[in-house]
C-alpha cells in the first residue's frame, strides 16, 4: 500500500502521527502525551477527512 500513517516518538517523548504517501511525508500532527491520543487523531482524520472542504486561495 503506497499510503500509511506512522506513529513515532519524538525527542521530548511525545507521540506524533505522520501520513506518508509513496514514502513521502505529506503531513504530521502536533505531539501527543499518549499513544492512545495519537491513535485518536488518526481515527478523527479517517472519519472527518473524506468530507473536508477544499479551499482554493489562489
N, C-alpha and C positions, 0 to 999 in steps of 0.2 A: 504494500500500500504506500503510495507516494506522500501521504499526509498523515500526520500524527501529532498528538500532544505529548510533551515531555515535562515531567516534574523533576526539578533539581533543587538542591540545597545550596544557597549562596554562602559567602564568607561570614555573613552575620548570623548564619544559622536559620535563615528564613527560607521557606519553600516558595519556589516560583514556577509558573507554568509558561511554557512557550509552545507555539504552534508552528510546526515545520512542514514545509511542502517541498518535496524533492531535495531534502537535506538543507534547505534554506530557511532560516528563522524568519517567519512572517510577522509575528507579534509576540509579546510576552506580557505578563501581568506584574502587578506590584508584588512585594514579598508578603507571605502569609506566615503566621506563627505556628500553624499546624498543617500537617499533610491533608487532613480532612477538609480544611478550608480551601486548600489548593484544588482538591477534587471537586468541591462545591463550585468553584469558579469554572471548572471545565463543564460541569453539568449545566450551569447557567448559560454559558456560551452556546452549548449544543441546543438548549431549549429556546433561547431568545435570539440567537444569531440568524437563523434562516429567515426570520421575518423583519430583520433590521432594515431601516430606511437607508437608501443611498442618497447622500447629499453631494451634489456636484457644485463645488465652489470655484470652478474655473472661469 
